[in-house]
Amino acid sequence: MRKVEICFSPELIHLHSLKGKIVVVVDIFRATSTMISALANGITEIRTFADLEECRAMKEQDFLIAGERNGLTAPGFEMGNSPVAYLNSKYEGRKLAMTTTNGTLAISKSAEADEILIGAFPNLSATIQYLQGKDKDVLIHCAGWKGMFNLEDSLYAGALVKSLESSHEASEDGALAMKALFEKEGHDLKGFLSQASHAKRLQNHNIESDIDFCLTLDLFSIIGKVENGVLKSKEV
Ligand SMILES: O=C(O)[C@H](CS(=O)(=O)O)OP(=O)(O)O
């Protein structure tokens, strides 16, 4: 049987082996939810950057530039980190360069994986379908918050572990724990995660519509996959 494990923060990724595995990077609030929204709404490719200046420079190559730090749009950027900003195919056909506080770092730290997917609740079922069709172990890489554990990425990881239980064995205690948490709380994602510290931080920025979007299941049938450093959508 294939295996599934969870890494709870980019600070802990050095403890895991990535070789030969599919890594699913998840940053529910909000980077990976925003990436999936952008791709599903016609953004043709996304390049991710850890550094603000490198990302800002992509404007010269006709990229739409998205920069966020501590929940706010960084100075000089056209976009922040809001998934709803891309709805209604507002930026269809554009290429996007993006840097965020936690999520884009987790992607850059996943580079050794065999395949890198971007996970979010709005495309959960599509991601599960893709993983079930591949003969590879899975590592769920939670972006966390500034190096620490967070509830929303971990609960998403629990949802994946639970959904893969017929094909992938939970290979460590973190995966078993998050599966149990999802079994207990997954029926009310919005209620349970309203107490998450990140949801409270975002509420201070008056972006409840973002939180609501990020916790909505299966709006899109695409997956997000990073190939040669470029994130694109694929139909499953
Ligand atoms: O924009 C977000 O939601 C967060 C901001 S922070 O971590 O709360 O400062 O960034 P992300 O990279 O999406 O976690």
The ligand as a Tripos MOL2 file, in Angstrom:
@<TRIPOS>MOLECULE
LIG
   14    13     1     0     0
SMALL
NO_CHARGES

@<TRIPOS>ATOM
      1 O1         -2.2950   36.5490    3.2490 O.co2     1 LIG1
      2 C1         -2.4220   35.6440    4.0990 C.2       1 LIG1
      3 O2         -3.4880   35.1460    4.3570 O.co2     1 LIG1
      4 C2         -1.1840   35.2020    4.8900 C.3       1 LIG1
      5 C3         -0.7610   36.3870    5.7130 C.3       1 LIG1
      6 S1         -0.1660   36.0260    7.3190 S.O2      1 LIG1
      7 O3          0.5810   34.7900    7.2910 O.2       1 LIG1
      8 O4         -1.3130   35.9350    8.1940 O.2       1 LIG1
      9 O5          0.6910   37.1440    7.7090 O.3       1 LIG1
     10 O6         -0.1420   34.7850    4.0140 O.3       1 LIG1
     11 P1         -0.0200   33.2780    3.4530 P.3       1 LIG1
     12 O7          1.3100   33.1470    2.7550 O.co2     1 LIG1
     13 O8         -1.1410   33.0540    2.4800 O.co2     1 LIG1
     14 O9         -0.1260   32.3550    4.6340 O.co2     1 LIG1
@<TRIPOS>BOND
     1     1     2 2
     2     2     3 1
     3     2     4 1
     4     4     5 1
     5     4    10 1
     6     5     6 1
     7     6     7 2
     8     6     8 2
     9     6     9 1
    10    10    11 1
    11    11    12 2
    12    11    13 1
    13    11    14 1
@<TRIPOS>SUBSTRUCTURE
     1 LIG1         1 GROUP 0 **** ****
